């Protein structure tokens, strides 16, 4: 089954549009009026929605991932990256999404 995504507010909105054009179920934090929400709340929300979270905020989401593992909590995957041009982000993200399913990325953190 394809990964469902939630893109953090720091990711370009155009990435969400491009992924949708390629058949992915994706929401952007801005579209859900979730700008300014803490990283912890974004991850909890994405987990409740069964969505993998993608963010450029590497440091904070690595820490949150480790906290989840230590506490025995589950999430539906975290993908992080340094800021890249939109085209490069999309190419790397599409490559990663082809390699993983919703099940195989669960509780994992992946770097673009």
N, C-alpha and C positions, 0 to 999 in steps of 0.2 A: 504494500500500500504506500502511495506517495506521502511524503512528509508535508504536513501543514505548517505554515510559518506565521510568526509574528515578527515584524521588523521593528526594531527599536527606533525611537525618534531621531537618533543620530544618523540613520541610514537614509540615503536619498529616496524620496518618494517614487522616483522614476524606476527604481529597482523593483518595487512592488508591482507597478504597472507592467514592466517587462516580464516578470515571472508569471503574472496572470495571463498574459498573451501566450505563454508557453504551457498553459494548462494547470498551473499550480494554484492551490487554495492558500492565499496569502492576504494578511492584513498588515497595515502599517499603523503604528501607535497614533500617528496624527489623525488617521481616518476614524479611529475609535475614541477620539478626544482623550487620549492617555499621555499627552505631552506633559512633562514635568513630574511624572509619577516616578517614585523611587525604583531603582533597579530590582530590589527585592520584591516589590509589588508587581513589577512587570513580569518577573519570572514566575511568581505565584499565579498570576493571571494566565500566562501562557500554558502553565502546567494544567490548570483547571480546564482550559480550552483544548487540551491535547495538541498544543502547537509547539514546535521548535522555535526558539528565540534566536534571532540574528542581530548582532550589535557590533559596533566598532569599539565598544568600551571593554577592551580585553581584560584589564586589571580587575575591575569590579566583578565581572561575570566569572572569571576564574575563581575568585574568592567565594562567590555565591555557590558555584558548582561544588567546591570542596566542602562548604558548609552543608549542602544538601546531602552529600555522601556521608559525612560524619554523623548527621542526624537521622539517617535512614529515610530521608524524604526522596520522592521521585519527581523528575521533570521529563519532558519530552524532547530533550536535547537542547544544546546551546552551540551556536556557531559564532565565532568571533573572528575579527580581522582588524588589521590596521586600516586606516583610511586609504582607499584606493580610488582611482577613477571609476566612474559608473560602469563602463564597458568591462574593465578588468574584474571588478566585483562580480558582475553578472556571469562572466565566463567561469570564474572560479567557483561561484556558488552553484551554477548549473552542473559543473563537473562533480562537485561534492554530492549534490542531490541525486545524481544518477547512481552513486555508489552506495547510498544508504536508503533504508526503508524507515517507516515510522517506528518499527520495532527495533531495528538495529541501532538507531541513534538515541533511543531512550536512555536517559541518565549518562549520556556521553557529552563531552565537550570536544569540538572540532575547530581547528584553525585553518582559515583560508590561506 
